[in-house]
Amino acid sequence: MVLLVNKNHIFNEKDIDNFEMIEYENYQEKQLFIESETFKHYEMLKAHLKVDGIIIEIEDAYRSLEKQENILLFLMQDMAE
């Protein structure tokens, strides 16, 4: 499933009701939630790139609407200072 979110396609929490989310601990030992099919493909890409000596990691993944709004407010306040 493709989920497009932008100014023309407003995010709705119900859009992800059918997503199977898994918990993943990244390199910073941060607990993340990521959609299972996306994670499967990420793992395949990571293994393929490792053969060439390229290391990739997930910095961040799913954010709730509330968390994303809080990040936006923080950034807006930071830029206003």
C-alpha positions as CSV (number, residue, x, y, z in Angstrom):
1,M,0.0,0.0,0.0
2,V,1.2,3.5,-0.8
3,L,0.4,6.3,1.5
4,L,1.0,9.8,0.1
5,V,0.8,12.7,2.5
6,N,1.3,16.3,1.4
7,K,-0.7,19.6,1.3
8,N,-3.1,18.0,-1.2
9,H,-3.5,14.7,0.6
10,I,-4.1,15.3,4.3
11,F,-3.0,12.6,6.7
12,N,-5.8,10.7,8.5
13,E,-4.8,8.3,11.4
14,K,-7.4,5.8,10.0
15,D,-5.2,5.5,6.8
16,I,-2.8,3.3,8.8
17,D,-5.3,1.1,10.7
18,N,-4.6,-1.8,8.4
19,F,-0.8,-1.5,8.6
20,E,1.1,-4.2,10.4
21,M,3.6,-2.4,12.5
22,I,6.6,-4.0,14.1
23,E,8.9,-2.7,16.8
24,Y,12.6,-2.1,15.9
25,E,15.5,-0.9,17.9
26,N,17.8,1.3,15.8
27,Y,21.6,1.9,16.2
28,Q,20.9,4.5,18.9
29,E,18.9,1.9,20.8
30,K,15.7,3.9,20.1
31,Q,12.5,1.9,19.9
32,L,10.8,2.6,16.6
33,F,7.7,1.3,14.9
34,I,7.9,0.5,11.2
35,E,5.4,-1.0,8.8
36,S,6.3,-4.7,8.4
37,E,6.5,-4.9,4.5
38,T,8.6,-1.7,4.5
39,F,11.0,-3.2,7.1
40,K,11.3,-6.4,5.1
41,H,12.5,-4.5,2.0
42,Y,14.7,-2.3,4.2
43,E,16.5,-5.4,5.5
44,M,17.0,-6.7,2.0
45,L,18.5,-3.4,0.9
46,K,20.7,-3.2,3.9
47,A,22.1,-6.7,3.3
48,H,22.7,-5.9,-0.4
49,L,24.5,-2.7,0.4
50,K,26.6,-4.3,3.1
51,V,28.2,-6.5,0.5
52,D,29.6,-3.2,-1.1
53,G,30.7,-1.9,2.3
54,I,27.8,0.5,2.6
55,I,26.1,0.7,5.9
56,I,22.6,2.2,6.3
57,E,20.4,2.6,9.4
58,I,16.9,3.8,10.2
59,E,17.1,7.1,12.1
60,D,13.4,7.5,12.7
61,A,10.2,5.8,11.4
62,Y,6.5,6.1,12.2
63,R,5.4,9.1,14.2
64,S,1.9,9.7,15.5
65,L,0.1,12.7,14.3
66,E,0.5,14.2,17.8
67,K,4.3,13.6,17.8
68,Q,4.6,15.1,14.3
69,E,2.6,18.2,15.4
70,N,4.8,18.7,18.4
71,I,8.0,18.5,16.3
72,L,6.5,21.1,13.9
73,L,5.6,23.4,16.8
74,F,9.1,23.0,18.3
75,L,10.8,23.9,15.0
76,M,8.5,26.9,14.4
77,Q,9.4,28.2,17.9
78,D,13.1,27.5,17.4
79,M,13.0,29.4,14.0
80,A,11.2,32.3,15.6
81,E,14.0,32.9,18.1
